[in-house]
Amino acid sequence: MRRLRWAGIYGLSFLVIVLVRLGLWITTYQRVRAFLVRSCPSSPQPEREVTVQRIVHAVERMARKVPDASCLTQSISAQALLSWKGIPTTISLGLRKVASGDSLDAHAWLTWNGHVVLQGDEEALEAFKRILDLPTPAKSFAAS
């Protein structure tokens, strides 16, 4: 049963990564996120740490099999999968100056419950100046 569960997570992760990668070649990241990421409650749900770890692990592993599965591709894919489970996350985009010239280096990473879970750790990301945060849309509850 456990192997079947992992096969399902890996298969779904692979499919979403491919969709995101194709979407980023065709259109903007805003449209890709709007299409795939679902709104969910704003509570970080710390008790769901195992689910977050499983999905992040599957995305990291399956991204190796998709050409040009960049940090943005992986972050959007993981955010989409986690939003389908009702777990809110935030994609952060940052820039840093490359030491060997006047160019800039861009990077995207995913945070959940105040911690980086995909594409880096807090120490390595300190060199990046955060320019944009893209949280999972919050689910709005209609008043009765």
N, CA, C and O of each residue as an XYZ file, in Angstrom:
576
protein
N       0.825     -1.194      0.000
C       0.000      0.000      0.000
C       0.867      1.254      0.000
O       0.555      2.233     -0.677
N       1.966      1.217      0.770
C       2.840      2.373      0.852
C       3.482      2.673     -0.501
O       3.595      3.835     -0.889
N       3.905      1.628     -1.223
C       4.497      1.820     -2.545
C       3.491      2.421     -3.510
O       3.846      3.261     -4.337
N       2.257      2.004     -3.414
C       1.220      2.549     -4.271
C       1.010      4.033     -3.989
O       0.836      4.830     -4.911
N       1.027      4.394     -2.716
C       0.863      5.809     -2.339
C       2.013      6.640     -2.898
O       1.789      7.707     -3.470
N       3.265      6.146     -2.732
C       4.406      6.883     -3.251
C       4.365      6.964     -4.772
O       4.702      8.002     -5.342
N       3.960      5.893     -5.431
C       3.864      5.921     -6.897
C       2.858      6.977     -7.342
O       3.084      7.675     -8.331
N       1.761      7.094     -6.623
C       0.766      8.106     -6.948
C       1.288      9.510     -6.746
O       1.042     10.388     -7.573
N       2.011      9.738     -5.650
C       2.579     11.058     -5.383
C       3.628     11.399     -6.441
O       3.654     12.520     -6.950
N       4.490     10.442     -6.773
C       5.512     10.684     -7.791
C       4.872     10.950     -9.158
O       5.264     11.880     -9.862
N       3.896     10.137     -9.521
C       3.241     10.312    -10.817
C       2.544     11.657    -10.936
O       2.675     12.341    -11.951
N       1.812     12.036     -9.911
C       1.123     13.324     -9.924
C       2.123     14.475     -9.928
O       1.916     15.473    -10.618
N       3.196     14.343     -9.168
C       4.231     15.380     -9.145
C       4.853     15.544    -10.528
O       5.034     16.666    -10.999
N       5.175     14.444    -11.171
C       5.758     14.499    -12.509
C       4.815     15.203    -13.478
O       5.241     16.071    -14.241
N       3.548     14.836    -13.451
C       2.564     15.446    -14.349
C       2.449     16.951    -14.104
O       2.414     17.732    -15.055
N       2.390     17.355    -12.854
C       2.264     18.783    -12.539
C       3.525     19.536    -12.951
O       3.434     20.645    -13.477
N       4.692     18.957    -12.723
C       5.943     19.617    -13.123
C       5.975     19.816    -14.636
O       6.365     20.882    -15.111
N       5.573     18.812    -15.386
C       5.535     18.936    -16.844
C       4.549     20.031    -17.262
O       4.854     20.840    -18.138
N       3.370     20.057    -16.635
C       2.384     21.100    -16.960
C       2.922     22.493    -16.651
O       2.761     23.419    -17.446
N       3.553     22.634    -15.506
C       4.111     23.941    -15.132
C       5.219     24.332    -16.102
O       5.265     25.474    -16.560
N       6.112     23.396    -16.419
C       7.220     23.706    -17.322
C       6.689     24.135    -18.691
O       7.147     25.131    -19.251
N       5.723     23.383    -19.231
C       5.128     23.763    -20.516
C       4.427     25.111    -20.412
O       4.535     25.949    -21.307
N       3.711     25.309    -19.318
C       3.017     26.575    -19.113
C       3.963     27.754    -19.057
O       3.659     28.817    -19.598
N       5.113     27.586    -18.407
C       6.075     28.682    -18.327
C       6.735     28.967    -19.667
O       7.168     30.094    -19.909
N       6.822     27.972    -20.543
C       7.342     28.216    -21.886
C       6.327     28.984    -22.728
O       6.708     29.763    -23.601
N       5.046     28.768    -22.470
C       3.978     29.331    -23.298
C       3.472     30.667    -22.779
O       3.195     31.568    -23.572
N       3.348     30.812    -21.480
C       2.701     31.991    -20.907
C       3.451     32.457    -19.663
O       4.600     32.069    -19.449
N       2.819     33.274    -18.855
C       3.461     33.852    -17.678
C       3.236     32.979    -16.443
O       2.323     32.155    -16.401
N       4.090     33.183    -15.445
C       3.952     32.425    -14.204
C       2.641     32.772    -13.495
O       2.077     31.927    -12.800
N       2.150     33.999    -13.662
C       0.892     34.384    -13.026
C      -0.269     33.524    -13.543
O      -1.114     33.079    -12.767
N      -0.299     33.301    -14.828
C      -1.375     32.478    -15.414
C      -1.241     31.013    -15.009
O      -2.237     30.346    -14.729
N      -0.021     30.527    -14.979
C       0.206     29.134    -14.574
C      -0.259     28.931    -13.135
O      -0.959     27.963    -12.838
N       0.131     29.845    -12.240
C      -0.299     29.756    -10.835
C      -1.814     29.866    -10.711
O      -2.437     29.112     -9.964
N      -2.402     30.806    -11.443
C      -3.857     30.989    -11.357
C      -4.592     29.731    -11.803
O      -5.657     29.413    -11.274
N      -4.030     29.018    -12.769
C      -4.657     27.811    -13.292
C      -4.518     26.630    -12.328
O      -5.453     25.843    -12.179
N      -3.364     26.499    -11.675
C      -3.080     25.301    -10.885
C      -3.262     25.455     -9.372
O      -3.675     24.504     -8.709
N      -2.970     26.608     -8.825
C      -2.985     26.778     -7.368
C      -4.406     27.113     -6.914
O      -5.024     28.057     -7.406
N      -4.900     26.334     -5.979
C      -6.251     26.517     -5.441
C      -6.191     27.271     -4.123
O      -5.215     27.171     -3.380
N      -7.233     28.017     -3.845
C      -7.284     28.714     -2.561
C      -7.509     27.697     -1.446
O      -8.141     26.660     -1.647
N      -6.986     28.013     -0.282
C      -7.121     27.122      0.864
C      -7.097     27.955      2.143
O      -6.769     29.141      2.099
N      -7.438     27.353      3.274
C      -7.434     28.096      4.539
C      -6.051     28.693      4.809
O      -5.034     28.137      4.396
N      -6.028     29.824      5.502
C      -4.753     30.503      5.738
C      -3.940     29.897      6.877
O      -2.781     30.269      7.060
N      -4.510     28.984      7.639
C      -3.780     28.342      8.738
C      -2.666     27.462      8.167
O      -2.922     26.672      7.259
N      -1.429     27.581      8.680
C      -0.325     26.785      8.134
C      -0.410     25.294      8.431
O       0.298     24.507      7.804
N      -1.255     24.887      9.368
C      -1.473     23.480      9.694
C      -0.162     22.745      9.989
O       0.229     21.852      9.238
N       0.515     23.116     11.076
C       1.803     22.487     11.388
C       1.728     20.979     11.581
O       2.743     20.295     11.447
N       0.567     20.450     11.887
C       0.427     18.998     12.064
C       0.538     18.238     10.741
O       0.601     17.008     10.741
N       0.564     18.948      9.625
C       0.630     18.289      8.309
C       2.055     18.261      7.759
O       2.253     18.197      6.546
N       3.028     18.307      8.634
C       4.429     18.348      8.225
C       4.827     17.151      7.365
O       5.601     17.304      6.421
N       4.318     15.978      7.673
C       4.661     14.774      6.900
C       4.165     14.905      5.462
O       4.871     14.530      4.526
N       2.970     15.427      5.283
C       2.428     15.619      3.938
C       3.286     16.607      3.156
O       3.586     16.382      1.984
N       3.676     17.688      3.799
C       4.525     18.682      3.142
C       5.845     18.050      2.732
O       6.297     18.246      1.604
N       6.465     17.303      3.618
C       7.744     16.655      3.311
C       7.617     15.668      2.154
O       8.487     15.609      1.285
N       6.540     14.900      2.145
C       6.350     13.919      1.060
C       6.212     14.606     -0.290
O       6.836     14.193     -1.267
N       5.408     15.640     -0.347
C       5.183     16.323     -1.623
C       6.447     17.032     -2.079
O       6.799     16.959     -3.256
N       7.131     17.713     -1.181
C       8.374     18.396     -1.535
C       9.411     17.385     -2.020
O      10.094     17.633     -3.014
N       9.534     16.267     -1.344
C      10.476     15.225     -1.761
C      10.133     14.718     -3.168
O      11.018     14.561     -4.009
N       8.861     14.467     -3.412
C       8.445     13.966     -4.729
C       8.722     14.994     -5.821
O       9.172     14.630     -6.908
N       8.463     16.259     -5.553
C       8.725     17.304     -6.546
C      10.217     17.407     -6.827
O      10.621     17.501     -7.986
N      11.033     17.392     -5.792
C      12.489     17.455     -5.999
C      12.976     16.279     -6.832
O      13.796     16.443     -7.735
N      12.478     15.118     -6.529
C      12.916     13.898     -7.216
C      12.454     13.868     -8.680
O      13.237     13.544     -9.573
N      11.198     14.203     -8.918
C      10.658     14.150    -10.273
C      11.166     15.301    -11.148
O      11.203     15.178    -12.373
N      11.552     16.407    -10.532
C      12.064     17.543    -11.305
C      13.364     17.189    -12.023
O      13.690     17.785    -13.049
N      14.097     16.232    -11.493
C      15.333     15.793    -12.149
C      15.070     15.158    -13.511
O      15.964     15.095    -14.356
N      13.851     14.690    -13.720
C      13.513     13.991    -14.952
C      12.890     14.911    -16.005
O      12.629     14.483    -17.129
N      12.654     16.172    -15.642
C      12.029     17.129    -16.559
C      13.071     18.171    -16.959
O      13.634     18.841    -16.094
N      13.335     18.316    -18.263
C      14.317     19.311    -18.701
C      13.914     20.724    -18.277
O      12.747     21.105    -18.370
N      14.885     21.481    -17.819
C      14.692     22.883    -17.411
C      13.669     23.059    -16.300
O      12.984     24.081    -16.251
N      13.555     22.096    -15.419
C      12.649     22.230    -14.265
C      13.344     23.123    -13.243
O      13.971     22.646    -12.297
N      13.217     24.412    -13.455
C      13.914     25.416    -12.654
C      13.348     25.506    -11.245
O      12.396     24.810    -10.892
N      13.955     26.378    -10.448
C      13.474     26.610     -9.096
C      12.039     27.154     -9.119
O      11.241     26.812     -8.246
N      11.707     27.986    -10.095
C      10.346     28.506    -10.205
C       9.367     27.394    -10.579
O       8.270     27.319    -10.027
N       9.761     26.540    -11.507
C       8.925     25.401    -11.894
C       8.632     24.511    -10.693
O       7.485     24.124    -10.469
N       9.652     24.190     -9.929
C       9.479     23.326     -8.764
C       8.628     24.001     -7.692
O       7.778     23.357     -7.077
N       8.850     25.281     -7.467
C       8.095     25.992     -6.431
C       6.615     26.084     -6.779
O       5.760     25.861     -5.922
N       6.310     26.407     -8.025
C       4.902     26.474     -8.439
C       4.263     25.093     -8.357
O       3.126     24.962     -7.905
N       4.984     24.066     -8.788
C       4.448     22.701     -8.750
C       4.133     22.269     -7.324
O       3.053     21.745     -7.052
N       5.070     22.489     -6.423
C       4.851     22.098     -5.022
C       3.725     22.922     -4.401
O       2.915     22.387     -3.644
N       3.665     24.210     -4.709
C       2.592     25.036     -4.160
C       1.236     24.556     -4.661
O       0.272     24.515     -3.897
N       1.154     24.196     -5.929
C      -0.106     23.690     -6.478
C      -0.519     22.394     -5.771
O      -1.654     22.269     -5.312
N       0.396     21.442     -5.687
C       0.074     20.162     -5.045
C      -0.333     20.347     -3.587
O      -1.286     19.719     -3.124
N       0.375     21.194     -2.871
C       0.037     21.427     -1.467
C      -1.296     22.167     -1.326
O      -2.048     21.919     -0.383
N      -1.586     23.062     -2.251
C      -2.876     23.767     -2.184
C      -4.035     22.808     -2.417
O      -5.119     22.999     -1.866
N      -3.816     21.782     -3.226
C      -4.866     20.779     -3.457
C      -5.142     19.996     -2.183
O      -6.235     19.459     -1.999
N      -4.148     19.932     -1.305
C      -4.311     19.258     -0.010
C      -4.781     20.231      1.070
O      -4.964     19.839      2.223
N      -4.977     21.505      0.698
C      -5.440     22.504      1.661
C      -4.343     23.073      2.533
O      -4.615     23.580      3.621
N      -3.103     22.997      2.070
C      -1.961     23.483      2.845
C      -1.412     24.742      2.174
O      -0.929     24.676      1.044
N      -1.481     25.894      2.860
C      -0.998     27.138      2.254
C       0.521     27.266      2.332
O       1.137     26.881      3.326
N       1.107     27.802      1.288
C       2.546     28.041      1.221
C       2.776     29.399      0.572
O       1.833     30.053      0.125
N       4.019     29.809      0.527
C       4.380     31.068     -0.125
C       5.606     30.844     -0.996
O       6.609     30.290     -0.546
N       5.515     31.280     -2.239
C       6.670     31.288     -3.123
C       7.323     32.648     -2.965
O       6.658     33.680     -3.062
N       8.627     32.648     -2.722
C       9.382     33.900     -2.624
C      10.335     33.976     -3.800
O      10.975     32.991     -4.167
N      10.419     35.154     -4.381
C      11.338     35.406     -5.480
C      12.368     36.411     -5.004
O      12.025     37.414     -4.379
N      13.641     36.140     -5.300
C      14.693     37.026     -4.848
C      15.766     37.216     -5.892
O      15.891     36.435     -6.835
N      16.539     38.272     -5.704
C      17.657     38.603     -6.583
C      18.906     38.811     -5.749
O      18.837     39.234     -4.596
N      20.062     38.503     -6.353
C      21.342     38.835     -5.736
C      22.311     39.220     -6.843
O      22.201     38.768     -7.983
N      23.243     40.052     -6.479
C      24.263     40.476     -7.425
C      25.336     39.406     -7.503
O      25.812     38.922     -6.476
N      25.713     39.041     -8.703
C      26.769     38.057     -8.901
C      28.104     38.752     -8.660
O      28.342     39.836     -9.194
N      28.964     38.149     -7.873
C      30.230     38.766     -7.476
C      31.164     39.030     -8.648
O      31.956     39.971     -8.595
N      31.095     38.233     -9.692
C      32.042     38.350    -10.800
C      31.630     39.363    -11.860
O      32.277     39.441    -12.905
N      30.590     40.130    -11.630
C      30.185     41.087    -12.657
C      29.003     41.921    -12.216
O      28.679     42.023    -11.033
N      28.374     42.510    -13.213
C      27.234     43.383    -12.951
C      25.903     42.681    -13.189
O      24.866     43.337    -13.289
N      25.922     41.371    -13.279
C      24.678     40.645    -13.550
C      23.967     40.269    -12.249
O      24.544     40.308    -11.162
N      22.720     39.912    -12.399
C      21.899     39.507    -11.265
C      21.552     38.034    -11.379
O      21.431     37.493    -12.478
N      21.398     37.408    -10.252
C      21.003     36.010    -10.170
C      19.626     35.964     -9.516
O      19.444     36.522     -8.433
N      18.664     35.318    -10.145
C      17.308     35.210     -9.605
C      17.089     33.813     -9.044
O      17.675     32.838     -9.514
N      16.233     33.736     -8.029
C      15.948     32.439     -7.425
C      14.540     32.449     -6.840
O      14.053     33.486     -6.390
N      13.896     31.297     -6.850
C      12.571     31.125     -6.242
C      12.657     30.001     -5.228
O      13.348     29.005     -5.445
N      11.946     30.168     -4.109
C      11.913     29.119     -3.094
C      10.534     29.098     -2.460
O       9.765     30.054     -2.562
N      10.242     27.992     -1.806
C       8.923     27.784     -1.220
C       9.044     27.738      0.300
O       9.903     27.048      0.849
N       8.170     28.485      0.966
C       8.144     28.453      2.425
C       6.784     27.960      2.897
O       5.755     28.188      2.262
N       6.819     27.279      4.030
C       5.606     26.793      4.682
C       5.802     26.966      6.180
O       6.837     26.587      6.728
N       4.821     27.529      6.823
C       4.854     27.688      8.275
C       6.110     28.444      8.728
O       6.671     28.156      9.785
N       6.543     29.420      7.907
C       7.686     30.255      8.253
C       9.049     29.650      7.983
O      10.064     30.241      8.352
N       9.101     28.476      7.343
C      10.377     27.807      7.076
C      10.496     27.483      5.587
O       9.507     27.169      4.925
N      11.712     27.563      5.079
C      11.975     27.189      3.693
C      11.897     25.673      3.588
O      12.569     24.958      4.332
N      11.079     25.187      2.665
C      10.931     23.738      2.500
C      11.416     23.247      1.139
O      11.607     22.047      0.944
N      11.615     24.173      0.197
C      12.038     23.768     -1.152
C      12.952     24.830     -1.739
O      12.658     26.023     -1.660
N      14.052     24.399     -2.323
C      14.994     25.244     -3.043
C      15.856     26.128     -2.152
O      16.083     27.295     -2.470
N      16.328     25.592     -1.062
C      17.302     26.332     -0.271
C      17.061     26.231      1.213
O      16.109     25.596      1.668
N      17.939     26.869      1.959
C      17.750     26.990      3.395
C      17.915     28.461      3.769
O      18.393     29.265      2.969
N      17.520     28.798      4.981
C      17.510     30.190      5.402
C      18.879     30.856      5.256
O      18.957     32.005      4.823
N      19.949     30.160      5.607
C      21.293     30.742      5.537
C      21.706     31.033      4.096
O      22.213     32.117      3.808
N      21.498     30.090      3.202
C      21.897     30.281      1.805
C      21.073     31.366      1.130
O      21.558     32.038      0.219
N      19.840     31.543      1.565
C      18.951     32.510      0.917
C      19.117     33.927      1.460
O      18.516     34.862      0.931
N      19.926     34.099      2.510
C      20.161     35.437      3.050
C      20.830     36.350      2.035
O      20.681     37.569      2.113
N      21.565     35.783      1.083
C      22.243     36.581      0.062
C      21.255     37.177     -0.939
O      21.586     38.134     -1.639
N      20.054     36.624     -1.012
C      19.049     37.108     -1.958
C      18.195     38.198     -1.323
O      17.780     38.082     -0.169
N      17.941     39.245     -2.078
C      17.001     40.278     -1.651
C      15.632     39.868     -2.146
O      15.392     39.795     -3.351
N      14.740     39.601     -1.215
C      13.389     39.165     -1.560
C      12.665     40.320     -2.241
O      12.579     41.424     -1.702
N      12.145     40.046     -3.440
C      11.449     41.107     -4.175
C       9.946     40.856     -4.296
O       9.182     41.786     -4.557
N       9.520     39.608     -4.109
C       8.106     39.298     -4.277
C       7.750     38.031     -3.518
O       8.486     37.045     -3.554
N       6.614     38.067     -2.831
C       6.060     36.883     -2.185
C       4.733     36.547     -2.843
O       3.896     37.423     -3.059
N       4.546     35.264     -3.162
C       3.317     34.800     -3.811
C       2.660     33.752     -2.919
O       2.898     32.555     -3.087
N       1.829     34.197     -1.966
C       1.181     33.226     -1.077
C       0.043     32.493     -1.783
O      -0.516     32.976     -2.768
N      -0.278     31.330     -1.260
C      -1.459     30.614     -1.738
C      -2.671     31.501     -1.477
O      -2.791     32.060     -0.387
N      -3.569     31.645     -2.446
C      -4.759     32.469     -2.204
C      -5.552     31.913     -1.017
O      -5.721     30.702     -0.877
N      -6.027     32.816     -0.175
C      -6.807     32.409      1.000
C      -8.246     32.124      0.586
O      -8.846     32.846     -0.210
N      -8.765     31.068      1.144
C     -10.152     30.694      0.878
C     -11.052     31.670      1.636
O     -10.888     31.889      2.836
N     -12.000     32.247      0.907
C     -12.930     33.171      1.568
C     -14.205     32.407      1.908
O     -14.726     31.637      1.102
N     -14.683     32.639      3.103
C     -15.886     31.974      3.567
C     -17.046     32.967      3.502
O     -16.973     34.063      4.059
N     -18.097     32.573      2.825
C     -19.270     33.447      2.691
C     -20.072     33.420      3.997
O     -20.282     32.362      4.590
N     -20.508     34.589      4.423
C     -21.306     34.682      5.641
C     -22.716     34.191      5.383
O     -23.287     34.470      4.329
N     -23.288     33.460      6.336
C     -24.622     32.920      6.143
C     -25.656     33.879      6.618
O     -26.850     33.591      6.535
